Structures are given as C-alpha cells and as structure tokens.
C-alpha cells in the first residue's frame, strides 16, 4: 500500500525519533516504508535517507491474474471489455493502486470491488465467481497459497509489475511497458520500486558507522547461511533479489529525489477516484 499500517508507521516513527542509536535497536519494515514520506508526508515523521538501512531479504513482484472463465483473458482485452477485480481496500493497497492507475493512464475497464478483509477472502470470492480476478497480488504468495490454480490453469497471470520479468513468468508482459511517456513511467516506477525491497530492515539515524557495517555484514552472511536458506525453502519461500544495506540506501536516496510532481500526480489520480466513489 502507499501508506504504512498505523502499527508499522508508529514503529518506524519510534525507531527514527526515539530508539537508541547504538545499534541495539533495529526493525523490520515493509516495502512501502521508503516511499511513505513521498506519498504520505503528513504521516511520516522520518527522513528515509537518514535511516540506517541494513538490507532487504527479498523482492516480491506483484502480478495480475484472472479466472479462466472471465470475459477478458489478456491486458489488451481489458481495454475494451469490463472485468471485475477484487481486493482488500480501495486506495492504499497494491491491488487497487495499480488498477486505478491502469484505468486512468491506459484506458482499461477494470471494475473494482472493495471490502474483502484479506487476500484469502478475495480468492474465495474469485472461486465463487463474485469477481473475475485481482489486479495485483504478490507472486510468491499466489504460488504458495494456490499452487493448484496455476498447475491446473484455473487462473491466468496476465501482467507482472517488476522492472524485469521474474524467471517463473518469462512470457507474461511487464506492466511498465504500457508507459509510453516519461510522466507515466515515472508514476509507475515510484510505486513499483517498492517491490525491489519487499522485506527491508533498518535502524535509527546516526548509528556509528562501524556498527552499521557490522549489522550489514551480519545480514549479508545470514542470507548465505545454509540453515537459514533451508528454513526459507521449508516455508516455500526464497530470497530472490536480496539487497545489501548499501544498495537499499542508494535506492532510497534515488526515490527521494523523485520530482515532486510525480507523487502529486499519483495523489490527484487517487483523489479523483475517491471523489467518484462518494
């Protein structure tokens, strides 16, 4: 989502403002944390460029998928044929953020059905035919929670939201390739960058450099530890595209240099959607 949950935001604000700055306090975040100051500046009491970034375990790309009996089976068909997409919220969740942008920027006819309490309830609604699919679901979660859907071709993955194709989906088009203008691409890049650091770890500002380096190297070593990787495999998870603290800090800095008109444009599109729903 573009806004951290209240608990996560409270934790991030605490770490940034009050936590001990000696390396004894670190936190696990979620992918939207580094973009919160851009997209929700009133909620974030921290400067992401000053946090002590330790690393991110994995990236996790969102995908759009559709039930096999839906009236449109490809993204191009969705520009002329209405399909219903379910999800957990309106603006504030990836399943709707990307769908709202898709309708606004590329002319798709996605009808958004809100109110499902979680992804499980959304998937049950898809099975029952209440909705045709969901526009943005974590690929890793879909593989783990509904492997039979994929194996039996009950659903079709019609788009993926990464900057490059994941190895499992070499034939599925990239959503970002729909962007034909610089402005459209900048809007998508800002939201999609969050997938690159799906599980980030960070500490407060001003931790001494030697301790930050120690935390970062320990993090890197953990991601190469056979026992840790075995535990991930048992849980049907993987560390795909992990980032070092240095890489995470560099990407965060790049994001914060995004021209201010980009988040303003995104906010305007979401605000227009909200006003039409009222």
Long-range contacts (C-beta under 8 A, 24 or more apart in sequence): 1-32, 1-89, 1-92, 1-93, 1-94, 1-97, 2-32, 2-35, 2-36, 2-39, 2-40, 2-91, 2-92, 2-97, 2-191, 2-266, 2-270, 3-32, 3-36, 3-39, 3-40, 3-43, 3-92, 4-30, 4-32, 4-33, 4-36, 4-40, 4-43, 8-33, 9-36, 9-43, 9-44, 12-36, 12-44, 12-46, 13-44, 13-45, 13-46, 15-46, 15-51, 15-202, 15-203, 15-204, 16-45, 16-46, 16-47, 16-50, 16-51, 16-204, 16-205, 17-45, 17-46, 17-204, 19-203, 19-204, 20-204, 21-203, 21-204, 21-205, 21-206, 21-207, 22-207, 22-208, 22-211, 23-203, 23-207, 23-208, 23-211, 23-212, 23-214, 23-215, 25-203, 25-204, 26-54, 26-201, 26-202, 26-203, 26-215, 27-201, 27-202, 27-203, 28-199, 28-200, 28-201, 29-199, 29-200, 29-201, 29-202, 30-198, 30-199, 30-200, 31-60, 31-194, 31-195, 31-196, 31-197, 31-198, 31-199, 31-200, 32-194, 33-200, 33-202, 34-193, 34-194, 34-197, 34-200, 34-251, 34-252, 34-255, 35-190, 35-191, 35-193, 35-194, 35-255, 37-256, 38-190, 38-255, 38-256, 38-258, 38-263, 39-190, 39-263, 39-266, 39-267, 47-205, 47-256, 48-252, 48-255, 48-256, 49-249, 49-252, 49-253, 49-256, 50-205, 50-206, 51-202, 51-203, 51-204, 51-205, 51-252, 52-202, 52-203, 52-204, 52-205, 52-206, 52-207, 52-212, 52-215, 52-245, 53-200, 53-201, 53-202, 53-245, 53-248, 53-249, 53-252, 54-200, 54-201, 54-202, 54-203, 54-212, 54-215, 54-216, 54-219, 54-245, 54-248, 55-200, 55-201, 55-216, 55-219, 55-220, 55-223, 55-242, 55-243, 55-244, 55-245, 55-247, 55-248, 56-196, 56-197, 56-198, 56-199, 56-200, 56-201, 56-242, 56-243, 56-248, 57-198, 57-199, 57-201, 57-223, 57-239, 57-242, 58-140, 58-198, 58-199, 58-237, 58-238, 58-239, 58-240, 58-241, 58-242, 59-162, 59-195, 59-196, 59-197, 59-198, 59-240, 59-241, 59-242, 59-243, 60-138, 60-139, 60-140, 60-141, 60-195, 60-198, 60-199, 60-240, 61-138, 61-139, 61-160, 61-161, 61-162, 61-166, 61-195, 62-94, 62-98, 62-136, 62-137, 62-138, 62-139, 62-160, 62-161, 62-195, 63-136, 63-137, 63-138, 63-139, 63-142, 63-157, 63-159, 63-160, 63-161, 63-169, 63-172, 64-98, 64-133, 64-134, 64-135, 64-136, 64-137, 64-157, 64-158, 64-159, 64-160, 64-161, 64-175, 65-133, 65-134, 65-137, 65-142, 65-149, 65-155, 65-156, 65-157, 65-158, 66-132, 66-133, 66-155, 66-156, 66-158, 67-126, 67-129, 67-132, 67-133, 67-154, 67-155, 68-153, 68-154, 68-155, 68-156, 70-132, 70-133, 71-132, 72-132, 73-156, 73-158, 74-158, 75-108, 75-158, 75-159, 75-173, 75-175, 75-178, 78-108, 78-109, 78-110, 78-158, 79-106, 79-107, 79-108, 79-109, 80-109, 81-109, 82-109, 82-110, 82-111, 83-109, 83-110, 83-111, 83-132, 83-133, 84-110, 84-111, 84-112, 84-113, 84-130, 84-131, 84-132, 84-133, 85-110, 85-111, 85-112, 85-113, 85-131, 85-132, 85-133, 85-134, 85-135, 86-113, 86-116, 86-122, 86-125, 86-126, 86-130, 86-131, 86-133, 86-134, 87-112, 87-113, 87-114, 87-116, 87-122, 87-134, 87-135, 87-136, 88-116, 88-117, 88-118, 88-119, 88-121, 88-122, 89-114, 90-114, 90-273, 90-274, 90-277, 91-270, 91-273, 91-274, 94-136, 94-161, 94-191, 95-122, 95-134, 95-135, 95-136, 95-137, 96-135, 97-136, 97-191, 97-270, 98-135, 98-136, 98-161, 98-175, 98-191, 99-135, 99-136, 100-269, 100-270, 100-273, 101-187, 101-188, 101-191, 101-266, 101-269, 102-135, 102-175, 102-178, 104-269, 104-272, 104-273, 105-178, 105-179, 105-184, 105-187, 105-269, 106-178, 110-135, 119-145, 120-145, 126-155, 136-161, 139-166, 139-168, 139-169, 140-237, 140-238, 143-168, 143-236, 144-236, 144-237, 161-192, 161-195, 162-192, 162-195, 163-189, 163-192, 163-196, 166-240, 183-262, 183-265, 186-258, 186-259, 186-262, 187-262, 187-265, 187-266, 190-255, 190-258, 190-262, 190-263, 190-266, 191-266, 193-251, 193-255, 196-241, 196-243, 196-251, 197-243, 197-248, 197-251, 200-243, 200-248, 212-245, 215-245, 216-244, 216-245, 216-246, 219-244, 219-245, 220-244
